[in-house]
Every structure is written in C-alpha cells, then in structure tokens.
Amino acid sequence: MENTATSDVQLRDVIEADLPVFFVQQLDSAANYMAAFTAKDPTDRDAFTAHWVKVLGDKTIQKKTVLFHGHIVGHISNFEQFGVPAVSYWIGKEYWGNGIATKALSKFLDLVKTRPLYARASKDNIASIRVLQKCNFKISGEDKGFSNARSEDVEEFILILDTNDH
C-alpha cells in the first residue's frame, strides 16, 4: 500500500506557467545553500528565464514538473552533465521531509530508461543523498566544485544508478 503522504505525487511535462513557481522556489537561501550548485544570482529573473527557455527548447532534456495534491512543488530532469547522463531535482523547501522527492524520483526513473544514470549532491546534503540511495543510487566517487550559493569550493558525492538497480 502506498504511503498516503506521497500517494498524490505526480509528474507532468513542464509548461511555461510553472516557471513563476520555480523562480520563487529558487529564491530560498536555505534551499540554495543545500543545493550548493545553483544559479550565480538566484534573484536574476532574466537569467532564470533564459535558462528555462533553453531547457524547454532542448528536446534531449527530459523535464517534469512535480505535483503534490495538484500543487507545483518542484521539478526533475535528465540531461547530459560532464559527458554523462545525469538527473537533478528541486523540491520547494516548504515540502521537504514529506517523501515527495523520493516518490518523484522513483516515478521519474520509471520514465527515464537511460543507465547508467548519474547524480551529484554536496556531501552535507544528507537528505538528498538519502533520496538518491532510496532510489538505488550508490556513491561511486567524489568531486569538488565552486558553489555559487556558498561562494566557496564544495565537496560532493557522485552517485550512480546502474542497469539493474531500479
């Protein structure tokens, strides 16, 4: 039986009308800190819009809006990063801790058949690492990169979902 807290998590194609919600979500400083690798200036609406126009126009990027009880709570996508297929997600801070990210990622992995599939999370983003591990990603390496949100180099884990893991 499905957990009632996550039974109403749905995915649908991203539409332009979702973007104002995504923009407001990315303004949260605590969420930016946890994500670490974010936009240089999350308040720059023009840069945000330019980024999403590019994403929406790129047919090689699979992108979905995450809905919970019919409300937009975030987004999830599959794209090429550092020459490998990757997955990334953003859930609005007010929805953290409800299992939504895990349920959304699980549903997304049913749609995205590419394996191996990679993900990255800052080492101190325990919640995101746990979401990935619940969906059978395994830590496969480490890296370090400059975090706009933290204005410093941040260590991160590289996680992988192999062929038979989901």
C-alpha positions in Angstrom: 0.0 0.0 0.0 1.3 3.4 -0.9 2.1 5.9 1.8 -0.7 8.5 1.9 1.8 11.3 2.3 3.3 10.5 -1.1 0.4 8.8 -3.0 -0.5 12.1 -4.6 2.9 12.8 -6.1 2.5 13.2 -9.9 4.8 14.2 -12.7 3.8 16.1 -15.8 5.6 17.9 -18.6 7.0 21.3 -17.6 4.9 24.2 -19.0 5.8 27.9 -19.1 3.1 28.6 -16.5 5.2 26.6 -14.0 8.2 28.9 -14.2 7.0 31.6 -11.8 6.7 29.0 -9.1 10.1 27.6 -9.9 11.6 31.1 -9.7 10.1 31.8 -6.3 11.4 28.4 -5.0 14.9 29.2 -6.2 14.9 32.4 -4.2 15.0 30.5 -0.9 18.5 30.9 0.6 18.4 27.7 2.7 17.4 25.7 -0.4 20.2 27.3 -2.4 22.7 26.5 0.3 21.7 22.8 0.4 21.7 22.6 -3.4 25.0 24.4 -3.4 25.5 24.3 -7.2 22.9 26.9 -8.2 22.5 30.0 -10.4 25.1 32.7 -9.9 22.3 35.1 -8.9 19.0 33.4 -8.0 17.3 36.8 -8.0 18.1 37.4 -11.7 14.8 36.8 -13.4 16.3 37.4 -16.9 19.0 34.7 -16.4 16.4 32.4 -14.9 14.1 32.9 -17.9 16.9 32.5 -20.4 18.0 29.2 -18.7 14.4 27.8 -18.8 13.8 28.9 -22.4 16.9 26.9 -23.3 15.8 23.9 -21.2 12.3 23.9 -22.6 13.6 24.1 -26.2 16.1 21.3 -25.8 14.3 18.0 -26.7 17.3 16.0 -25.3 16.4 17.1 -21.8 13.6 15.2 -20.1 12.0 17.6 -17.7 8.9 17.1 -15.5 7.0 19.3 -13.0 6.5 17.6 -9.7 2.9 18.0 -8.3 1.7 17.1 -4.8 -2.1 17.2 -4.3 -2.2 19.1 -7.6 0.2 21.9 -6.4 3.5 22.6 -8.1 6.2 21.6 -5.6 9.3 21.4 -7.9 10.9 19.9 -10.9 13.1 17.0 -12.0 15.1 16.5 -15.1 17.5 14.2 -17.0 20.3 15.8 -19.1 23.9 15.4 -20.0 26.4 16.7 -17.5 30.2 16.3 -17.7 29.6 14.0 -20.7 27.3 11.5 -18.8 23.6 11.2 -18.4 22.5 12.8 -15.1 19.4 13.5 -13.1 18.7 16.5 -10.9 15.7 17.7 -8.9 14.4 20.6 -6.9 11.6 20.5 -4.4 10.4 23.7 -2.7 11.7 23.9 0.8 8.2 24.0 2.3 7.7 20.5 1.0 10.9 19.0 2.4 10.7 16.0 4.7 7.5 14.5 3.3 8.9 11.8 1.0 8.0 13.8 -2.1 11.5 13.9 -3.6 11.9 10.1 -3.2 8.5 9.4 -4.8 9.1 11.9 -7.6 12.5 10.4 -8.4 11.2 6.9 -8.3 8.4 7.8 -10.8 10.9 9.7 -13.0 13.3 6.7 -13.1 10.4 4.6 -14.4 10.2 7.0 -17.3 13.9 7.5 -17.9 15.4 4.2 -19.0 19.0 5.5 -19.5 21.5 3.6 -17.4 23.9 4.1 -16.0 22.5 7.4 -14.7 24.4 9.8 -12.5 23.6 12.3 -9.8 25.6 14.7 -7.6 25.0 16.0 -4.2 27.1 18.1 -1.8 28.4 15.9 0.9 26.5 17.7 3.6 23.2 17.4 1.8 22.3 14.3 3.7 18.6 14.4 2.8 19.3 14.5 -1.0 21.9 11.7 -0.7 19.3 9.6 1.2 16.7 10.3 -1.5 19.1 9.0 -4.2 20.1 6.0 -2.1 16.4 5.1 -1.5 16.1 5.0 -5.3 19.1 2.7 -5.5 21.8 5.2 -6.5 25.2 4.3 -5.0 28.1 6.6 -4.2 30.7 6.0 -6.9 33.1 8.9 -6.4 33.8 12.3 -5.1 34.4 15.7 -6.7 34.8 19.3 -5.7 33.4 22.4 -7.4 32.7 26.1 -6.9 29.3 26.7 -5.3 27.7 30.0 -6.2 25.3 29.6 -3.3 28.2 29.3 -0.8 30.9 31.3 -2.6 33.4 28.5 -2.0 34.5 25.1 -3.2 32.2 22.4 -2.0 32.9 18.7 -1.9 30.2 16.5 -3.4 29.4 12.8 -3.9 28.9 11.4 -7.4 26.2 8.7 -7.3 25.3 6.2 -10.0 22.3 4.1 -10.8 23.4 1.0 -12.8 21.5 -1.0 -15.3 19.8 -3.4 -12.9 19.3 -1.1 -9.9 15.8 0.3 -10.5 
